[in-house]
């Protein structure tokens, strides 16, 4: 009998059916399929800016306390440790760990010998929702994701050439366009690796993965409306060819909130950013948001931020820890 031989062209393995996308913002387990892509128009709405990058000892005034952050951040613990507490969760990171804190109200405590590599940045949608939210705070070993430190150090080098040592002077510092461009490119490389790493450990980004074109178009419309506008849900529903109640239900199913709530959060996010991270006059912020009386604006801010505008601006520095 003629012996059997293996074919020179073995059969191709059967292609796997792509897994159904997870809802935006939900966590997955490591090894799951990569998160679905967004449209070009959606990515154009993602706003990225560097707030601060540093390496060294944690300043005593930021070593222990309660902070209400308005940004994303990541800390590579070089020495010592950090324990972070937030509603329903406590995590501890030690030397050799990355800690990605919850971008909200939290209590943090560093050991006296703590040294860190810290990147503080904005990567958020027009409504103020950060690129990642669910699943944070997160701790993972730096050795498992070496490119994250590499990109962070490249960003640090680019920034150190032009950014003042005093973080309060960063926003008003005058630098050449070429230098700003170098920092911006380094930041985008960092955000890309940050994205890849958090997806790899099982987190899912916010807002990405919405497949309903009607909702995508509505979001794009809400994202460019002047903040002084008062969009009506019946007009948005008509543009989608839906009744108001059906439109609101579909929008809530995809985003977890109504169109009115989404737009109001966009206004709130802008107000918070301007008060915390700029020197724009309070009267000008109020005007941009459609308020004609400062008393009405002050009451609106206090109802959402817990403090009147001037007081919130005075205390915002406590959220700029590391």
N, C-alpha and C positions, 0 to 999 in steps of 0.2 A: 504494500500500500504506500501511496505517496504521503510523506509526512505533512501535517498541517503547518502552515506558516502564518505568521501575523501579517495582516495586510499592511502594505506600505502607506495606505491612506485610511487610517482608522476612522470610524464614524465620529462625527462632531458631537460633542456633548450637547444635550438639550438645553436650550436657553431657558433661564428662569424667568418666570413672569414677575414683572416689577411689583414690589409690595405697595399696597395702598398707602398714600401719604398720611402721616399723622396730623392731627389738628395742630395748627400753629401754636407754639408756646408749650406744648406738652413734652414731657420727658420720655426718653426711650432708653433701651438698654444698649450698652456698647456692642457694636457689631451690626446694629440695624442699618438699613439702607440709608444713604445720605439724604438729607432733607431736600424736598423738592425746590427747584429754582423758582425765582420770581421773574416777572417781566422786566425788560430794560427800564420801562417807565417807573416801575416800583422801586428798583434799585436807585434810580435817580432821585427818589424822594428820601433816601437814607442820608442823614446828615452826620458827618464825622468831623470832630475837632479835637485837638489835643488840649487838655487842661493843665497837665503837669506830669513830669517824669523826673525821677530822682533815684539815687542809690546812696545808702548810708544809714546811719542810726536814726531811729524814730525820735523826733523831737519830744521832750517831756510833755509839752502841752497837748500833744496828740496821742500820747501813749495809752491813755485810759479815759473813756468817756462815752457819752451818747452822741451819735451823729445821725443826721438826716440827709443822706447823700442825694445829689441830683445828677449823678453821673455814673458811668461804669468805671470799674477799676480792676486792677490785678496786682497782687503783691507776691513776689518771690521772696520767701523767708530765707535769708542768708545765714543768720544767727538768731538764737533765741526762739521765741514762739509767740503766737497770737491766738487768742480765743475770741470768737465773735458770736454774739447772741442777737437773735432777731425773733419776732413772734413765731413760736412753734419750732424753733430750730437753734441748735448750738453746735459750732464746729471749732476745732482747734487745728492749727497748722504749725508745723515745726520746721527746723532747718531742712532745706531741700524740697519743701512743698511750695506749690502755688496755691494761693487763696484768692478766689474771685468772689468778692463780697456781694451781698444782696444790695441792690441799688435803691435803698430806702432807709427807713428808720432802723437803727441797730446800735448795739453797745459793743465796743471793741476794747480789748485789753492786751497790750504788748508787754512782754517781759522787759525788764530794764536793759538787758543786753541785746535787744532786738535790733537787727540790721536787715534792711529790705531793699529790693529793687521794685520800684512802684511806678505803674503807669496809670494815670487818671485821664479818662477821655470820654467824649460823648460819641455815641453811635446810636441815634434814635430816629424814630419816624416823626413826621410833622406833628402828630398829636402828643409827642413827648414820651411815648412808650419806648423803652430801651430795646436794643436788638436782642438781648437775652434778659430774661427775668425769672421764668419758672425754673426751679432746680437750684437757684442760687440761695445761699452761699455754697460754693463748691471748693473742695480741697483735692489736689491730686499731686503725684510726684513729678517734679520737674524733669527727672531723668527719663520719664516715659514720653515726654514731649519736648525734646531739646530745642527744636526750632523756635518755640515760643520765647525762650530766653535769648536766643540769637537775634530775633527780630526786635525784642525789647531793648537790647543793648545797642543795636544799630540806630534805633529811635533815640536813645539816650545820647549817643555820640552826635547825631545830627542836631538835636535840640541844644546841647551844651555849648555849641559854637555860637548860638545867637540868642538864646533865651536868658533873661536876667536870673540871678540867683534868688532874688526875692519874688516869690510866686505872685504877690499882689501887683507886681508891675508887668506881668506877662502880657496882659491884654492891651496895654498901652505902649509896649515896647515898639520902637521903630526898627525894622530890619529890611534888607533888600528882598526883592521878589524871589531871586534865585535861592536865597537862604530859606525863605518861607516854603518855597516849592520843595526843597530837599526834605524839610521836616514833614511836609504834608505827604510826600511819597513814602517816607519811612513809616509814617502813621498808618497809611493804607496797607502797607505790607504787614504791619503789626495787627491791624484789625482783621486782615485775611487769615493770619495764623491763629488769632484768637478765635475766630469763627470755626476754623478747622478743628482746633483743639476741643472746644466746648461741644461741638457736634460729635467728636470722637469719644468723649466720655459719656455720651448719652443724652445731652441736652438738646432742646429744639428751640430755634429762634422764634420770636414773636412775628406775627403778621405774614411770614413767608409760607407759601403753600395754599393760598386762597385761589381756587380754580374757577369760581363763579365770576365770569366776566362782568356781570351786572354789578357785583359788589366791588370789583376792582375799579370799574369806571366811576362808581360812586365815591370811593376813597380818593381817587385822583382828583375828582371835582371838589371834595371837601378839603383836600390838602392845599388847594390854590385859592380858595375863597378868602377874601380879606377877613381878618380877625374881628372886624367890626360888624360883619354880616350876621344875619339871623336866618340860616337856611331853613326852609320849610320842608318837612318830610313828604308832603304831598307832591311837591315839585320834583323831588328826587325820585319818588316812586313812579311818577309819570314818565320820567326819562328812561326808566327801566322797563316800562310797559307792565307794571304791577300795581295792584291796589295798595293803599297805604298800609293796611294791617299785614298783608302778606309780605310787603317789602320790609317792614320793620322786623317781622319775625325772621325772615331770611338773613337780614343783616345781623341781628342779634345772635343767630345760630353760628355765623361765621366769625364774628368779632367779640361776642360776649357782652355787647352793649348796643344801645340804639344809636342811630345817626346823630341825634341831638347830643347824647352823652359823649360820643366820639368827638364832635366838633367842640363841645365845651371843654373836654380834656385837652384838646389842641390849644385852646385859648389859655387854659390854666398852665400848660407846659411852657408856653411862650412867656407868660407873666413871671413864672418862677425863674426861668433862665435869665430874663432881663433884670430882675431884682437881685438875684444871687451873683451873677457873673458879668454885670456891666455897670457903667456909670450913667446910663440913659436916665434923664430926669423922670421922676415918677409921673408927673403930669403928661409927659409924652407917651409913656407906656399906657396910661389910662386912655388917652386919645386914640391910640392904635387899636385898643380893644373896644372902642365904641362908647366909652363913658364920657359924658359931658360934665359930670359933677364929680369932684374928687371924693366927696363923702360917700357916694354910691360905689365908687371903685374901692375905697378903703374897706367898706362893709363886705364887698364881694371877695376881696383878698383875704380878709380875716376869716370869713366863713370857710375858705378852702385851704388856707395855709396856717390858720390858727393865730396869726399875728397881723397887725396892720402893715401896710407896705414899707414904711420907713423902718419900723422895728424889725421886720423880717430881713430887710437888707442889712441892718446893723449886725444881726446875729448869724447871717448866712455863712460867715467865715468858718463857723464851727463845723460845717459840712465839708470843708476842704482839707480834711485831715492829711491823708497821704495818698 
